């Protein structure tokens, strides 16, 4: 069954840690301060961040009735999913895939950041009277 804008927004906000905020001046949903998705303001679609241009192109070719892009997105790894062709489970699956990308990037970033080791403090020397 097709989703309405309100239903799609509600699904996106149902994820743990999801919050709303502006993304290039448009209302969007974030998780861990990273873009998750947004309901497009002009198109009847959800804006989805995809891991790479190659994956985006594969998805466009595999499901042209569901996914598309406008000229605005042609140089970015984003695509639009038509609300008229999108059901609850598919949107949840797409957003879960995005969450995995966010988590993988965060894990990679943590691994690349050197951790500061706790340095044991030496006891203070007593002053001689």
N, C-alpha and C positions, 0 to 999 in steps of 0.2 A: 504494500500500500504506500503511495507517495507520502512524503512528509511535508508539513507546512514549515514555514520559517520558524514559528514558535516551537514546534516539536523538535526541529533540528537543533535549535539553540539550547533547549532543555536537555537533550541528549548530550551535547558537548559539555554542558555545565555539570552533568551527573558524574563525571570522572573525578576521582580523588584528587584534591588539590587544585581543581579547576577554579578559575576566577575570570572575571571580565575586566577588560581595560582597553584603551585605545591602541590601535595598530595602524600607523600612518593615518591617524585621524578618524578611523572607523572602529566601531565596537567589535571586539574580538574576544576569543576565549584563550586563556593561557594556562599552562601547567608548569610549575617551577620557573615562572617568569619567561617561559619560551612559548612562542606562538603555537597553538594547537589548531585552531580553525576560526572561521567567521562566516556568518551568513552574508552573502554579497548584497550590497545595498541596491544595485540596479538589476542584476540578473537574478532569476529564481534558482539560485545555486549556493552551494557551500564552497568556500575557498579552502583548498587543501594543500599543505606543504608536502612535497614528495622528496625523497632522499636524493634524487639525482635527475638530471635532464633525461638520461637514458631510460630510467624507470618511468618517468612521466610519459615519454613517447611510447613505451610499451603499453602502458595503461590506456593511453588515448587510442592506440590501434586495436587493442583487445576489446574495449568496451566503448565504441564511439557514441552509442545512444545514451550512455551514462556520463562519460567524461568529455570535456571540451576545454578549449582555452580561447581567450580573446587576444587581440593584438597586444594588449597590455602585458599579458603573462608569457608571451612567446619566448622571451629571453631569460625566464626564471623557472626554477623547479617547482612550480605550482600548477595546479589544474583546478577546474571547476567541476563539481558534480551536480547534475541536474536534480533538483528536489522532486520533480515529477517522476523520476526514474529511481530515486533513492529510497530504500526502506530502512527501518530502524537497525536491523542486524548489520546491513552493509555499512551504514555510517559508523556504527560501533566498531566494526572490524577495521575500517579505514583509520579511525581515530586511535584505536589500539596500536596499529602499525606505526602511527606517528609518535605515540608515547614511547614505543620501543626505540625509535630513532633518538628521541630526546634523552632517554636513559642511557643509551649507548654512547652518545656524545659526552654526556656528563661523566660517565665512567672513564672514558678515554681521557678526558681533561683532568680528572682527579689523578689518574695513573701518570700523566705527564708532568704534573705539578709536584716538585720535590716537597716531601713532608718535612716539617721542622721537627727535629728530635728534641725531646725534653732534655735539658741539660741539668744535671744534678748540681745544686748549689753547694759549695763548700761551706762548712760551718765558719762563722765569723771568728777571727782570732781574738783572744782576750787580750786586753791591754794590760801591761805590767804597771802596778802602782808605783 
